[in-house]
Amino acid sequence: MGLANEKMTEYEETCARLALLQAEYARQIDVVMAAVKDELDALDAELKPILDSATAKKSEAEVALKAAVLATGNTVKGATLMAVWAKGRETWDTSKLAGFAVAHPELLELRKVGEPTVTIRAIK
């Protein structure tokens, strides 16, 4: 078994131990929450509609602010927040550019290639 396989086994075991601890933690939280469930339900019934309304108003105000800033093309500063205008990002069609570079290899001198990365994914 290679080093990467050993590290994979160690990682999987660590993840399994963590999952057990998280499940126990969640179980204990459920026990504590059951004791105050009625009070939380009453609080939720009272305040949730008010919070939902305020959240909707905030979203509407944000959409209007962004539209106004985009229309002016300038950053706007408030007392506690600022809406920062930024020009659109420039992107390139790398597949077409790579094809063009075959005929013009000097373009490849301008290319930078980053370091390889590793992502960990669940197997389904």
N, C-alpha and C positions, 0 to 999 in steps of 0.2 A: 504494500500500500504506500503510495507516495505521500509527500508532505501535504499537498493540497487536499488529498482525500482524508488524511488524519485531521486536518484543520476543519474540514467540512463536518466530520463526525463530532468533533468537539463543539463546533458552532451549533449543530442541531441539538445536541444534548443540553447546551446552555439555553437555547431557545425553549426547549421542552420544560426545563426547570423554571424558567421565568414564567411560562404560561401557567404552570401549576400555582406559583405564588400569586400571579395576577388573579386567577380564578378564586383563590382563597380570600384575597383582599376584597374582591367584588362580592363574595358571599357574606363577608362580615359587614360590608357597607349596607347590603340589603337588610341585614338584621337590625342595624342601627336605624336605617331609614324607615323601617316598618313602624317603629315607635313614634315617629313624627309624621307619618304619611297623611293623616287627616288634616293636620295643620298646614302641611305643604300644599295639599289639594285646595284648601280654602284660599291660601295666599295666591296660588296659581289662577284660580277662578277670578279673584279680584284684580290682579295686576296684569295678567297676560294680555287681555284686550287693550289695555293702555300701552303696554310695551309694543304690541303689534302695530298699533296706530302710529306710535312715535317712530318705529322702524320704517314703516311705509313712507312717512313724511320725510325722513332722512334720505331714503333712496330717491324719492322724487326731487328733493333739493340737490342731491349729488348729480343726478342726470342733468338738471337745469344748469348747474354750475359748470359742469364739464362742457356742455354745449356752448355756454357763453365764453369760456376760456378758449375753446377751439375756434370760435368765431373771431375773437380778437387776436389770437396768436400770441398772447402775452401771459406770463405767470401772474397770478393774483395772490396777494398776501392779505390775510385777515389778522385778527388779534391773536388767534391760537393755531390757525391752520393756514396752509397755502396750497393753491392748486397750481401745479407746475406744468407749464406747457413744454412739450418736447417735440422736435421735428420727427417726422416719420423715419423709421429705421430703413436703412438701405440693405437689401439682400440680393443675392446672386443665385441664379439657377446653376448649381454646381455641376450637374450632369452635362448640361450644354457647354459650360465653361471648360470642363475636362475634355470634351470632344474638340473644342476650339484649340485647346492647348496642344493637341496632337500635331496640328499644323503650325502652332506657334509655341514651341517648347520654352521660350523665354518667359512665358507666363508662369511656369511652374516655379521659377525662382521667387515669385511673390507669394507662394503658398506656404502656409504654416500648418503643421500637423501637431495636434495636442497629444498629451500622454494618454496611453490606454487607460480605461477605467473598468471597474467591476461593479455590477449590480447583483443583488441577491433577490431571487424571485421564488415564489412558492410554485411548486409543481402541482398542476391540477390534473 
